[in-house]
Amino acid sequence: MPRAEKDGDAEEAAIRRTALDYLEGWYDGDAARMERSLHPQLAKRIVEHNAPGSFGRPPSDRLSEMSALRLVQNTRHEPVPPEERRSEVTILDRFENAASVRVDFKDWVDFAHVTKWNGQWVIVNVLWALREE
């Protein structure tokens, strides 16, 4: 196998490990593992459709954001039982030190932008959506 191909395989394995630290860190309630997967300036966003309006305004779409610190704090919970988990990681694309990854949880899907930062792959952006039952 050519060296460039081996290097590419190693990088994809590292990206997958980062996504699994994020996914399994959440399910296991492991804040340290979650934190290891995130850039400190992470922006995790969701569009809340038809969110309640305020001050008499009608419902409208709203963009809600979560920081790395808040996500790590929210990860400190009891582990989710294995039978209640869905764990799928798909690397959608990769170029040099940037990648797009789909991370499927039981109740939502995250589209993560991952970059190599100080020699480690970390998640810098996430756009997520809840699964409709």
N, C-alpha and C positions, 0 to 999 in steps of 0.2 A: 504494500500500500504506500503510495507517495506520501512524503512528510506533510505536505499542505493538507491532504485529506485527513491524515491522522490528527493534525492540529485542529482542523475543523470539527472532527468528531469529539475531541476533548473539550472544545469550547461549547458545543451543543450539550454535552453531558453536564458541564458546569452551569449552563443556563437552566437545564432541567432541574438540577439540584437546588438552584435558587428558587424556582417556582414551587418545588416540593417543600422547601423550608417554609415558604409562605403558606401554602395549602395545608400541610400537615401540622405546621406550627399553630395555625388557627384551630384545627380540629383537636389537637392535643392540649390546647391552652398553654402552649409553650411560648411565652413572650420573648425569651432570649432567641429562640429559633426564628420567630417572626422578625425581630429587630435585625438579625443578621441578613435577612433577605432584602431589606429596604434601604434606599438612600434616605438620609435624614430629612431631605426636603421633598419627600414623596408628596404627590397630590393624588388622592383617590377621590373620584367624582362619580356621581350618579345623577341622572335626570329624573326628577320626580314629576311625573305627568299629572296634570290637574291637581296640583297641590292646593290646599285651602288658601284662599286669599286672605289678606289682612285689611283691617280698616274698611270693611265693606266692599273690597275689591273682589271680583269673581275669581274662581280657581284658575290657575295658570301653571305652566311648566316652571320648575325651579331646579337650579343646579346646586346640589349639596356637595360639600367637600369635606374630606377627612385627611388629617395630617398623619405623618408617620408616628408621632408621639401618641396621638389618640388611638390609632390602630393597634399599636403595641399595648397600650393600656387596656383596650377592649379585648385583647387576646387573653388576658388573665381571667380565665373562667374554667369551669370543670370541663374535662375532656368530653368530646362528642362521642357517643358509643359508635363502634365500627359499623354496625348495621344501619346507622343514620347518616353515613358518609357517602359522598360521591367524589371521586378523586381522579380527575383527568387533566393532563397537561399536554398541550399541543403547541409546538414551536411553529408559528405561522410563517415567519421570515426572519432572516438574519443577514446583516451586511456589516462586515468589519466588527466594530465594537457596539453594535446596536441590534436589538431583536424585538420582535413582537410575539407575544405568547398568549394563548387562550388558556385560562385556568377555570375548569368546571367544578364548582361546588354543588352541593345538593340543591340549595335554594337560590343560587345566583351564578352568573358567569362574569368573570373578570377578563378584560383585555388589557394586558400589561405591556408597558414599554420597559425594556431591560437594557442596561448599559454596563460596560466594563468600567469600573471606577476604582482607582487605586489598586488595580490588579484583581478585583473581585466583581463578579456579576451581581448587580443589584437592581431592584425595581424602582423606577423613578416616577412613573405615571401609571394610573389604573383608571379605566372607564369601566363601570360595571352596571349590570342590569339584573333585576330580580326575575326569577323564573315565574311565569304565570301558571298556576295550578290548573 
